[in-house]
Amino acid sequence: MFGFLKKLPEKLTRVTSGGKVIKEIDGLRFLAIFPVVVQHLSERFERYTSTTFTPGSEYEFTHFVTNRGFIGVYIFFAISGFILGLPFAAHSLNNAKKVDLKSYFWRRITRLEPPYIIVMTIFALAVVVMGYYTFQDIIPHYFASIFYLHNIIYKGWTFINPPVWTLEIEVQFYILAPFLALFLFKPKSALLRRSLLIGFILVLMLLQQHFRILHQFTKLTILGHLHFFLLGFIFADFYLNEWKEGIRKHAVYNYIAILSFVSMILIWSWNHELLNRIGFLICLFLLFYSVFKATWVNKFITTPWITAIGGMCYSIYLIHLPFIEFFIRATKNITITHSFTINYLFQLLIIIPFLLGISIIFYLLVEKPCMYKDWPQRLRKNIQARFAVTSREEA
């Protein structure tokens, strides 16, 4: 059993287009998915439990910390900006191979669509079978979600699987990314290029404040979150041009990484005040930068299990909330003490292993096969081969 668990992270390693896995990015994906799961479990536990918890600073502190899951969403957005911006930046700045847009968009479809459609179909059928909605209720929301238009059409996230509101924003960025990269990575001067990116982000944030983008349904569109993706562009620039000869690590970055992450938890607010948002963005960049430059923090987030969990974060993200909704109904009344912290940690210890197990199965059966560029061709050949065998047996 121990040997199986030791080898499992290797089986979970992602398949990438270029064949290279940036372990720090998968580590950052872990730092993104964990707060999201923590928040959704905290919300559901508080919503469904019949236990009365002792009020006071202990409850308030734990409630505050466990409801900071949105910082994970913003880490995901910055990671997407980095990953998608990287090949365009490499072409513009380092004369790398030009990105073929047809392949770029097809890759997004074949990589992300099958797991998404499968999950949304299963959960749409589940809420109908469980009697929460009728087919007539669900059909328009289902198709709006499948085509990534639910946020825009209904001005709110889908009740089939609420967290996928962020995937609609991701898709909007996928469409914009090649055109933004063409403009923002064009200057050859590093100072000019980075000043342009920072200036663009600041202007964008000022416009968001002026038009109250984050206080209307537009907060569920790319208009409210483009600056996070562009932060990823800036980091792609640093990654390609500052660390060509390798990354020199220093112990001080361990503390910068931790301080940045803690500051993000403390700074983030539903009030969306401009100075808070700018401070949050600075901390987010420092987190990215210091994770690569740190010593023992870097070793921690690049350990096999951390990178494996981070690498399959898409599977976890797709299924975690409906799983928690189902599971919490069986565990909601387990009471150890009247301390919210102790009871919540117990719920976390119970649910996480099951969630991780289901996610691993889904990842290996559905998501990872879709990581291969030629999976449609492989699937077609397998189907043809099976039909051929069946035909010979019948003959």
N, C-alpha and C positions, 0 to 999 in steps of 0.2 A: 504493500500500500504506500509506504514512504517513498519507494523507488518510483512508483507511478506519479505521485504528486511532484516529485523532483523533476521528472521529465516533462510533465504537462505544460509548463510555461513555454517550452520549446515548440510544442505542437500548436500553441496558441499564437505564435509569432505571426504578425501581419505579413501579407504579400503586398509589395509596393510596385508601382510602375517602373521605377528606376532600379529596383532590386536592393535599395539601401533603406535601412530602418534607422531613423534618428531616435535613439533611445530616450533622449531628454524630452522630446516632444510626446512620446508615449507616456513618460512620467508626468508631464504636464496634463495630459489627458486624464490620468488618474486623479490629479489634484482638481480637475474640473468635474468629473463624474461623482466623486465622493460627496462634495457638499450638496449636490442636487439630490442624491439619494437620501442623505441625512435630513434635508429639509422636508421632502415629501413624506418620509416616515414620521417625522415630528408632527407635521400637520395632520396626518391621518390618525395617529395615535391620540392626539388631543381631541380630535373630532369624534372618535368612536368609543374611547374608553369610558367606563362608568366610574372609574376611580377618582376620588376627590384628593387633589394634591395639596400639600401644605404650602400656602402662599408665602411669598417673601423673596429675598434676594437670590436664593438658590434657584428657585423656579424661574425668576425673571432672567437670570444670567444664562441658564441653559436654553431657555426659550429664545433668547436673543441670538445665541451662537448657532443653534440648530436651524434657525430660519434665515440664514445668510446664503442659502443655496444659489441665489441668483449670481453670485460671483463666479460659480462654475460655468454658467451660461456664457458669461463674458470671456472667460478663459477659452472656451470652445470657439467663440467668434474670432478671437485673436489667433488661435491656432489655425483656423481655416484661412485667415488672411495670409499667414505665413506659408502654409503648404501650397495654396493656390498661387500665391505671388512668386514663389521661389523659381519655377521654371521660366516665367516671363522676365523676372529680374536677371536670371542667369543669361538669358538670350540678349537682353539689352545691355547688360554691363560687362559680361564676360564672354560674349560671342558664342554662347552655347547654341545648341540646335533650336531652331525656331519651333514654337508650339503650334502644332496643327489643330486648328479650332474644331474641326469636325471630330477628330479623335478626342479632344478635350471634352467636348459636350457628350459624346457617346460614352466615354469612360465614366462620367458622372452618372449617366443613366444606368449603365450596366452594373456599376459598383453599388449604388445606393438604392435604386428603385425596388429590386426584388425583395430584400428584407422588409422594406417599408410597406410595400403592398401586402405582403403576407401577414405582417403584424396587424395592419389596419383592418384587413378583411376578417381575421380571426376575432379581433376585439369588437368589431362592428356586429358580427354574428352573435358574439357572446352577450352583448347588452340587449339584443333582441330576444335571444333564448331565455335570458334571465328575467325578462319582462319589464325592463326599464324603459324601453322604447319599442315602437312598432317599426316594421320595415318602411312604412311611409315616412315615418319620422327620420329614420336613419339614412335613407338613400341620398337625399340632397347633401347632407353633411359629409357622407362618405366620399362622394365624388368630388366635392369641393376640397376635401382633405387630400385625396389621391392626386389631384392636380395642383396642390400647393396654393390654393386660393381661399381657404376657409377664413383666414384672418382678415382678408380684404372684403370678401362677400358678406360675412356675418359679423365683422368687426369684433371678433373674439375668438379664443381658441376652441378647438373642437372638443366636444365632450366624449368622443370615442377614445381619445388618448391625448389629454391636454398638453403634455410636454412637447408634442411635435410642432407646436407653434413656432419653435425656434428653427425647425428644419425648413419651414416656408421662407424664413429670412435667409437661411443659408443658400437656398436655391436662387433667391433674388440676387445674392452676391455672386454666385457662380456665373450668372448671366453678365453681371457688370464687370467682374474681375479682369477679363482680357482687355477691355476698353480702358479701364482705370489704369491698368499696368502700362499700357501703351503710352499714356500721357505722363504718369507719375514716375516711371523709371527712365524716361527719355533723357533728362539732363546727365551729362557725363561727370560733372563735378559733384563729388559726394556732399559737399556743403550745400550747394544749390538744391540738389535732389532731396536731401533730408529736410531742408528748410521748407521746400515746397510741400512735402508730405505733412510736416508739422503745421504749417500755415493752413493747409487744406483741412486738417482735422479741427483746428481751433475755429476757423470760419464756420465749419459744419456744426460744431457744438454751439456756437453763438446763434446760428440760425435755428437750431433745435430749441434753444431757450426762448428765442423771440416768438417763434410760432407755436410754442408749447406742444411740440411734437410728442414729448413723453407723457403728456397729460391727456392725450386723445387716443383714438384707436390706432393712429399712426405709429404708436410705440410698438405695435406688433408688425411693423414693416421694416425694411432696410433703412428707411429714413431715420429711425430712432437708434440705429446700431452700427451704421457704416463706419464710424470712427474706431470701433474695436477691430474691425477687419483691417483697416488701414494701419493700425498699430502693428498688426502682423506683417504688413508690407515693410514697415520700417525695420522690423526685426530681421526680415529676409534680407534686406540690404546689409545690415550689420553682419549677419551670418555669412554671407557670400564674400564680403570685402574686408572685414576686419579680422577674420579667423582663417584666412587662406593657409597660413603656415601652422595651423593648430591653435588650440585654445589653452592659454596659460591660466592655471587655476590658482586660487588664493583662498585661505581660510576665512578672510573677512566677508567673502560673498555668501558664506553659510548664514551669517547673521543678517545680511541684507535680504536674502531670500525669505527667511523666517519673518523678519520685520515687515517686509512687503506684503506677505500673505496675511499676516495678522492685521496690518493696516487696512487691507482691502475689506476684511470682515468688519472692521470698526467704521470705516468711511462710508461704505455703501448705504444708501438711504432711498426710501420711496419718494422723498421730497424732490429728488433730482436737482439739487442746488448746483450751480455751475462750478463753484470752487471745489465742492466735494467730488464732482464728476472728473474734474481735471486732476485732482489729487489721486483719485482712484486709477485713472489712466496711467499716471506716472508710476504708481506702485505696481500696476500690471506689467509695464515694460521692465521695471527693475526685477520683478519676479522672473520673467523670461530670461533676462540677461544674466542674472546671478545664478540661476539654476545651472546654466552651462559653465559658469566660471567657478562655482563652489567646489569644495572638496568632498566632505562627508555627506552633504545634502545631495550633491550630484550622484554619489555612490548609492544613496538610499533610493532616489527616484529612478535609477537605472538598474535596480535589482530585477531579476527575472520575473517575479510575481507582480511587482508594481507595473512594469512595462507591459506584461501580458494582460493585466486587467485594464490598463489604459488603452492598449491596442484594440480591445474588444468593447470599448466604451459605447460604440454605436448600438450594438446589440443590447447592452445594459440600458442605455437611454430609451430605446424603443419599448422595452417590456417592463421596466422597473415599477412604474406607477400603477398600472393595472394589477401587477403581481402583488404589490403592497396592499392595494385596496382589497384584494381577495384574501390575502394571508392575515391581515390585521384583524379581520373579523373573527378569526379563530384564537388570536392571542390577546385581544384587546383587554380582557378582564383578568389577565394574570397580574396579580399585585404582590409585590415584595414588601414595600414600605409605602409611606405616603410621600416619599421624595420623588419628584418628577425625574430628576437626573438619574437615579438608580433604576427606576422603572423603564425609562427610555433606553438606557444603555442595555438593559436586559432584552428589550424588544429588538434592538440593533443586533445583539449577539445571536438571537434566534433567527431573524429574517435574513441577514446578510449571507450566511452559508447557502441557504436555499435559493436566494436570488442569484448568487454567483454560479451555483450548479446549473440552474435553468438557463442562464445567460451563456455559459460555456457550451451547453448542448446546442442552443440556437446558433451561436457563433460558428461552431464547427460544421453544423449541418447546412446552414443557410448563408451566413455572412461571408465566412472565409472562402468558400468556393467562388463567390462573386468577385473576389479580389483579383482573380486571374483574368487578364485581359481577354483571353480567348474562351472564356467559359461558355458563351453561347454555341461556339463551334464544337466544343467538347461535349456539351449536352446533346447537340444534334447527332454527333457521331455515336454516342452511347445509345440513343434512342434507335437509330438506324441499325446498329449492331444487334440490339435486342430483338427488333422486328425480324431481322434476318435469321437469327437463331430460332425464333418462334416459327417462322415460315418453313425452315428446314425440318423442324420437329413434326410439324403438321403434315408435311409432305411424306 
